[in-house]
Each structure stands twice: as structure tokens, then as C-alpha cells.
Amino acid sequence: MIEARAAGDVSKALLSVTQTGYDAGALVRLGSLLEAAAEFSHALGTVQGRQIGARIDALGRQLAFLIREVHEAAEDFGATVAVLPPHRTPKPPCPRPRPALDTTPPVPVHRSAAPARSP
């Protein structure tokens, strides 16, 4: 997404997470995982299992709605012919420098404890 220059690039990225079938996208795989977790939870046959299963079922319904919305937005982006001007192109975030592998973390400074006062 950071390197996207045209609406088609964004469309492809969004469609890839909502793709179904053998090469299912991340959101679709998450939906399958939620479905399996809900089945497992219900199969426990306990009150808590049914409660957790109900929560997971609700999450699955919300995710299904989100997948449809993302897919429709992706199709709308695909139908749009738009290109970002160079000055509006997002720039990748600057990575923070990492310490060298052979360095050790700084040693914490221990303050000398003040002598306890006696009453």
C-alpha cells in the first residue's frame, strides 16, 4: 500500500485479502479460523463454551460484513482511474536505527541508599 501509485494498486491489495478459494486472503482465512473456533467452543458442551462460541459467532458475522465491504470498496477502486501526483505519494516511514549486534545494553546506575534515620 505504501508504494501504491494508482487506484488499481490499492484495488489489487484490497482484493487480495478478500479472495476466496484455494489462495484465500487473510480476512477470509481469519473467518475460517473463527468458524472453527466457534464450533470447537460449542462442542465443549459447557455454559462457558456456549458463551465463548456465541461471542466468536458474533465476531464471525461482523468479519463477514467487513469482508463484503472491503471487497466492494476494492471493486470501486478498480473502477476508478486515478493516479497520485508525485508530491502526494505517501513516503514509507523512516526506520529507527537499531543498535549493533555486538553492543551491550547500558548498565543501570545504582544510587547509594541513604542511611535510615532512627527516631
C-alpha positions as CSV (number, residue, x, y, z in Angstrom):
1,M,0.0,0.0,0.0
2,I,2.8,2.4,0.8
3,E,4.2,2.1,-2.7
4,A,0.7,2.4,-4.4
5,R,0.7,5.0,-7.1
6,A,-2.7,4.3,-8.7
7,A,-6.2,3.2,-7.7
8,G,-5.6,-0.1,-9.3
9,D,-2.7,-0.9,-7.0
10,V,-5.0,-0.3,-3.9
11,S,-7.7,-2.3,-5.5
12,K,-5.4,-5.3,-6.0
13,A,-4.2,-5.1,-2.4
14,L,-7.7,-5.0,-1.0
15,L,-9.0,-7.7,-3.3
16,S,-6.1,-10.0,-2.2
17,V,-7.2,-10.0,1.4
18,T,-10.8,-10.8,0.5
19,Q,-10.0,-13.5,-2.1
20,T,-11.8,-16.8,-1.6
21,G,-10.8,-20.3,-2.7
22,Y,-7.5,-22.1,-2.6
23,D,-5.5,-18.9,-2.3
24,A,-7.8,-17.4,0.3
25,G,-6.9,-13.9,1.6
26,A,-6.1,-13.0,5.1
27,L,-9.6,-11.9,6.1
28,V,-11.2,-15.0,4.6
29,R,-8.7,-17.2,6.5
30,L,-9.5,-15.4,9.7
31,G,-13.2,-16.1,9.0
32,S,-12.4,-19.8,8.7
33,L,-10.4,-19.7,11.9
34,L,-13.3,-18.0,13.8
35,E,-15.8,-20.6,12.4
36,A,-13.6,-23.5,13.5
37,A,-13.0,-21.9,17.0
38,A,-16.8,-21.4,17.4
39,E,-17.5,-25.0,16.5
40,F,-14.9,-26.2,19.0
41,S,-16.2,-23.9,21.7
42,H,-19.8,-25.1,21.2
43,A,-18.6,-28.8,21.2
44,L,-17.3,-28.3,24.7
45,G,-20.8,-28.5,25.9
46,T,-20.3,-26.2,28.8
47,V,-22.0,-22.9,29.7
48,Q,-18.8,-21.1,29.3
49,G,-18.1,-22.9,26.0
50,R,-21.5,-21.8,24.6
51,Q,-20.9,-18.2,25.8
52,I,-17.5,-18.1,24.1
53,G,-18.9,-19.7,21.0
54,A,-21.7,-17.1,20.8
55,R,-19.0,-14.3,21.1
56,I,-17.0,-15.9,18.3
57,D,-20.1,-16.4,16.1
58,A,-20.8,-12.7,16.5
59,L,-17.2,-11.8,15.6
60,G,-17.6,-14.0,12.5
61,R,-20.7,-12.2,11.4
62,Q,-19.0,-8.9,11.8
63,L,-16.0,-10.1,9.9
64,A,-18.2,-11.4,7.1
65,F,-19.8,-7.9,6.8
66,L,-16.3,-6.3,6.8
67,I,-15.1,-8.7,4.1
68,R,-18.1,-7.7,1.9
69,E,-17.4,-4.0,2.5
70,V,-13.7,-4.3,1.8
71,H,-14.4,-6.3,-1.4
72,E,-16.9,-3.7,-2.6
73,A,-14.5,-0.8,-1.9
74,A,-11.8,-2.7,-3.8
75,E,-14.1,-3.1,-6.8
76,D,-14.9,0.6,-6.6
77,F,-11.2,1.4,-6.5
78,G,-10.7,-0.9,-9.5
79,A,-13.3,1.0,-11.5
80,T,-11.6,4.4,-10.7
81,V,-8.9,5.7,-12.9
82,A,-6.8,7.7,-10.6
83,V,-3.1,8.3,-10.1
84,L,-1.5,10.2,-7.2
85,P,0.6,13.2,-8.3
86,P,4.3,12.8,-7.2
87,H,4.1,15.3,-4.4
88,R,1.1,13.4,-2.9
89,T,2.7,10.0,-2.9
90,P,3.0,8.5,0.6
91,K,6.5,8.0,1.8
92,P,7.5,4.9,3.8
93,P,8.1,5.6,7.4
94,C,11.8,6.1,8.4
95,P,13.0,3.0,10.3
96,R,14.6,3.8,13.6
97,P,18.3,2.8,13.8
98,R,18.9,-0.4,15.7
99,P,21.8,-1.0,18.0
100,A,24.7,-3.0,16.6
101,L,24.5,-6.7,17.5
102,D,27.8,-6.7,19.4
103,T,26.8,-3.9,21.8
104,T,25.6,-4.5,25.3
105,P,22.8,-2.5,26.9
106,P,23.8,0.3,29.3
107,V,24.3,-0.8,32.9
108,P,21.7,0.9,35.2
109,V,23.2,3.3,37.6
110,H,22.6,2.4,41.3
111,R,22.1,5.2,43.6
112,S,23.6,4.8,47.1
113,A,20.9,4.3,49.6
114,A,20.6,7.0,52.3
115,P,21.1,5.7,55.8
116,A,17.9,5.1,57.6
117,R,17.2,7.6,60.4
118,S,16.4,6.3,63.8
119,P,13.7,8.1,65.9
